[in-house]
Amino acid sequence: MGYFLLFWFVIGLGVPTMAQDRMPEIPADKMTEAQKKASEEFVAGRGTPVVGPFVPLLRSPEVMLRAKAMGDYLRFKTVLPPKLRELAILVTARQWTQQYEWRFHSTVAIKAGLSPEIIKAVAEGWRPTGMSDDEEIVHDFCIELHHNKGVSSVTYARALARFGEQGIIDLASVNGYYTFLSMVMNVARTPPPKGTEPALTACSYY
């Protein structure tokens, strides 16, 4: 545990003070034509400027647009109820100590009805108590997937009975998609949303 913590402190991730952003917003006059087009398409589709993980992703405009398209489904159209989707996102952000995703989606999760106590437990690296059956299924599926690189037969059967095959694919995809975004932002050292501070400590304990 001590070596793990030291490693993360040395590379400057998951600590209260973040290292300098390696890939900040690109000024409009510095964008390539492909970047300008991708930025305009993002704004037209999302109704917001390019933010969060899409800022570093804009360095590869085609990747950014394809990531946006997948995110549009997983955030807004997935068969998973919003509260459960957000729980999966938070578990993933915790696994990667991803400050931007945690800050952004912990707020979304509260609005979606996820208990602050559950959010706090995930942030601190503990298995939450008082979860509903659906929350337990999603939480355990995500934790097994991240830690074991798969899910047990028992966990799979519970998820299948509750969410069906499409739900299982959507749940696995949420974990995979937000792992991808976490990787990108941890490499780029993307800071938390403006006006907020890092919320996660260096190590997940579960």
N, C-alpha and C positions, 0 to 999 in steps of 0.2 A: 504493500500500500504506500509506504513512504517513498519508494523509488518512483511509483506511478505519479504521485502528487508532485514530486520534484521535477519530473519530466515535463509535466504540463506547465508548471511555473516557469521553467527555463524557456520553453518555446513561446510563452506569452499568450496562452489560450485559457479561457475559463477562469480568469482571475478578475478581481474587482476593477482593475484598471487595464483597459485594452491597449494593445500596441497600435501603432499608426495604421490607418486604413490603407491597404496596398492598392486597392482599385476603387477610388472614389468616383463620384459622378463625372461623366465626361462632358465638358462644356460643349454647347451646341455647335460652336464654330470649330471644334476639334473633331467632331464626329465624321466618319466616312459616310458616303451615301447609303451604304447598307445599314449602318447604325442609325442614321436618321430615319430611314424607312421603318426599321424594326421598332424604334422608339415611338413613332407615330402610330403604328399598328397596335402597340401595347396600350397607349393612351386611349385610342379609339375603342379597344376591347374592354379595358378595365375601368376607364373613366378616371384614372389617376396617373400622375407622372411615373416614370420608371423608378421603382423603389426597391429596397431590401436586396434580395438575392439577384434581382434582375439588373441591378447596377453593374456588378462584376460580369454577369452573364452577357451583357451587351457587348463585351469584347468579342464575342462570337455570336453575331446577330441571329444566325439560323438556329443555333442551340437555344438561344434566349426565346425565340418565338415558339419553338417546339416545346420547350419547358413551360411556357405560358399556357399552351394549348392543353397539356396534360394537367397542369394546375387548375385550369378552368373547370375541368371535369371533377377532379378530386376535391376541390374546395366547394364547388357550387352545385354539382349534379350527382355526386356519389349516392349510392343507396344507403349508406350509413347515416344515421341521424347526426345532426351537427355536433351535439354534445359528445358523442362517441368518436366522431372524426377528430375533434379537437383533443380528446384524451390521447388518441394515437399519435397526433402531432407532438403533443407535449412530452410523451414518453420518448419519442425519437429525438426531440431537441435536448432532452436531459441526457440521453446516451452520448450525444455529441457535444455537450456543454455549449450549445449554440445560443448565444445571447440574444441575437435579433429575433430568431423564431420564437424563443421562449417569451420575450417581452410582448411581441405582437400577438401571439396566439393564446397566451394566458389571459389577456384581456378579452379576446374573442370567445374563449372557453367560458369565462364567467357569464358573458351575455347569452351564451348557448345553454346555460343552466348547469354547468359542471361545478360541483361543490368547491369552494375555496380550500376546504380541508384536504380534499383529494389533490388539488393543485399543489398545495404546500408540501404534502407528503412526497409527491413525485419530484418536486424541486429539491427536496432534502435527500432523495435517494432511498426512500422507504416504500414498502408496499402499503398503499392506502387502506385504511379500515373504513367500514361503512359504505362500501361500494354496492351498487345494485348488481343484479345478476349480469345484466348486459355490460356494465362497466368492468366487472371482474373478467368476463370473457375477453373483452378488448384488451384490457391491461395485460392479462396473462399471455395472450396471443403475441402481443408486441414484445413483451419482455423475453419470451422464449425465442422469438424470431431474431432479436438482436443478440442475445447471449449464446444461443445454441445453434444459430444459423438454420433454424427450422422450428417446427412445432410438433409437440407430442400428439399421439393418436387421440388422447383424451381431450386435449385442448382443441384439436381440429374438429372433433365430433361435436363439441359444444358450440363452436363457431358456426359449423355447417347447419346444425339444427336451428340456430337462431337467425342467421343471416343468409344462408344459402351459398351456393358456389360463387355467385356474383359478389356477394358481400365479402367472402373470403378473399377474392381477387382484389376487390377495392381496398380492403384493409391492408393486405400485403403491399399494395401499390402506394398507399398513403405512407407507409413506413419507408418504402424504397425511394419515393419522390422526395420526402423531407430529409432522408439521409443524403441524397444527392445535393439538395440545396444547402444542407449543413456543411457538407464537404466543401462546396464552392465558397461559402462565406467564411469558413474557418481558414481556408487557404488565403482568401482575400483580406481576412481580418476585418470583415464588415462590422461596423459598430452597431449597438442597439439603436432602435428608433430614436429620433431626435427628442431631447428632453427627458430621456430615461437613462438609468445606469444599469450595468450588468447585474443580473439577478441570480445567476447560478455560480456556485463554487466549483472548484476544479474537478471534483471526482464524484461519480455516481457510485453509491454503495450497494446497489442491488442489480 
